Amino acid sequence: MFNLILFGPPGSGKGTQSEKLISKYGLKHLSTGDLLRSEIAGQTPLGLEARNFMDKGQLVPDEVVIGMISSALDANPEAAGFLFDGFPRTEAQAEALDKLLKLKKTGIHLMLALDVSEEELVSRLLNRGKTSGRSDDNNETVIRARIAEYHKKTSAVADYYKKFDKVKQVKGEGSIDEIFAALCKEVDRKSGK
């Protein structure tokens, strides 16, 4: 089993590259947002617990999210591995995820971080805003705040995984295929393919 975290600020191409990586390597996409929606829709005990927090305007606690990830891992024993998207976002979440994966006799093998200049990100998001209908993609001030928030929160996660030599920075500028080739090179190197 090969487990991968794909990191990148808003507009870095994470969604596009995630789809390509999942397809090429047969990974199961694990998006915490999707998991939350699925558990809530299925009215599972974890979903009901999560909805209770969300209805009060509170963040869903890490333990609940980790429980959902555990359920998703158990539900996909045949998976070649998992691509984690949107999680972990803090060092505490990274530590909790590592503990869970260790219990499942696996771990995070690689964290790929898409490196894109702020000016390029702003340009991409403003362009996306013309067609996406997302109000947060139309305002440069909001975009720059989102990018700053991403860097502030996620740098701790990257620092955590750097201690274990699991982080690879990949240039996220160029064509989709060039970026994908660079990501695959790192996955292949780490997985021994």
Secondary structure by P-SEA (a helix, b strand, c coil): cbbbbbbbccccaaaaaaaaaaaaabbbbbbaaaaaaaaaaaccaaaaaaaaaaaacccccaaaaaaaaaaaaaacccccbbbbccccccaaaaaaaaaaaaaacccccbbbbbbbcaaaaaaaaaaaaacccccccccaaaaaaaaaaaaaccaaaaaaaaaacccccccccccaaaaaaaaaaaaaaaacc
